[in-house]
Amino acid sequence: MKIDAAVTRLSALAQASRLSVFRLLVEKGPEGMPAGEIAERLGVAPNNLSFHLKELSNAGLLKSRQEGRFVYYSPDFKAMNALLQYLTENCCAGSAAAPIDCAIPATCKEC
């Protein structure tokens, strides 16, 4: 990952509503959630949510799919893991003192 992509993704997450949306969708998993349900669960006005979903999508952190009249959003786990890997790739400079749990676990089928 290049630094510009990391900055774009981190910038998208550096806002309370967007971070809440992303965390909710990560919790929900790869099946995602329709925009209306996201707005309801987080108490965000639909027009505000639309802006935040667009920002997260443009940063490459969300995927969307149309099902009937609903748009479902889900996290892009590969993009999320790539960002985490970029942030931790030089963890502790390879020192033997590096924490055992320093590596990013891939427990999700989508990761």
C-alpha positions in Angstrom: 0.0 0.0 0.0 1.2 3.5 -0.8 1.1 6.3 1.8 -1.5 8.2 -0.2 -4.0 5.3 0.0 -3.3 4.9 3.7 -3.9 8.6 4.3 -7.1 8.5 2.4 -8.4 5.6 4.3 -7.3 7.0 7.7 -8.9 10.4 6.8 -12.2 8.7 6.0 -12.2 7.0 9.4 -11.1 10.2 11.2 -14.7 11.3 11.9 -17.0 10.0 14.6 -20.0 9.1 12.4 -17.9 7.4 9.7 -15.9 5.5 12.3 -19.2 4.4 13.9 -20.6 3.3 10.6 -17.5 1.3 9.8 -17.3 -0.4 13.1 -21.0 -1.3 12.9 -20.5 -2.8 9.5 -17.4 -4.7 10.6 -19.5 -6.2 13.5 -22.2 -7.1 11.0 -19.8 -8.9 8.7 -19.6 -9.6 5.0 -23.4 -9.7 4.4 -23.6 -6.0 5.3 -26.6 -3.9 6.2 -29.0 -1.7 4.2 -28.5 2.0 4.5 -31.8 2.6 6.3 -30.9 0.1 9.0 -27.5 1.8 9.5 -29.2 5.2 9.9 -31.7 3.8 12.3 -29.1 1.9 14.4 -26.8 4.9 14.7 -29.4 7.6 14.9 -28.0 9.4 11.8 -30.2 11.4 9.4 -30.4 9.6 6.0 -28.9 12.5 4.1 -25.9 12.7 6.5 -25.5 9.0 6.3 -25.4 9.1 2.6 -22.5 11.6 2.7 -20.6 9.4 5.2 -21.2 6.2 3.2 -19.9 7.9 0.0 -16.7 9.0 1.8 -16.0 5.5 3.2 -16.8 4.0 -0.2 -14.5 6.5 -2.1 -11.7 5.6 0.4 -12.1 1.9 -0.6 -13.3 0.8 2.8 -16.9 -0.1 1.9 -18.5 -2.2 -0.8 -22.1 -1.8 -1.8 -24.7 -3.9 -3.6 -28.2 -3.3 -4.8 -30.9 -5.8 -3.7 -34.3 -4.7 -4.9 -34.8 -1.2 -3.8 -32.2 -1.4 -1.0 -28.5 -0.7 -1.1 -26.5 -2.9 1.2 -23.1 -1.8 2.5 -20.4 -4.0 3.9 -16.8 -3.4 4.8 -14.0 -4.3 2.4 -12.1 -6.6 4.7 -9.2 -6.9 2.3 -8.8 -3.1 2.2 -9.1 -2.9 6.0 -6.5 -5.6 6.5 -4.2 -4.0 4.0 -4.4 -0.7 6.0 -3.7 -2.5 9.3 -0.8 -4.4 7.7 0.6 -1.2 6.3 0.4 0.4 9.8 2.1 -2.5 11.5 4.5 -3.8 8.9 7.6 -2.6 10.7 6.2 -3.3 14.2 9.0 -3.1 16.7 11.6 -3.1 13.9 11.5 -6.9 13.8 12.8 -7.0 17.4 12.5 -10.2 19.4 10.7 -8.0 21.9 7.8 -7.6 19.5 4.5 -8.6 21.1 3.2 -12.0 20.1 -0.2 -10.6 19.0 1.5 -8.0 16.8 0.4 -9.8 13.6 -3.1 -9.2 12.2 -5.2 -12.3 12.6 -7.4 -13.3 9.6 -10.3 -14.9 11.3 -12.9 -13.8 8.7 -13.5 -15.8 5.5 -13.6 -12.5 3.6 -10.2 -11.4 4.9 
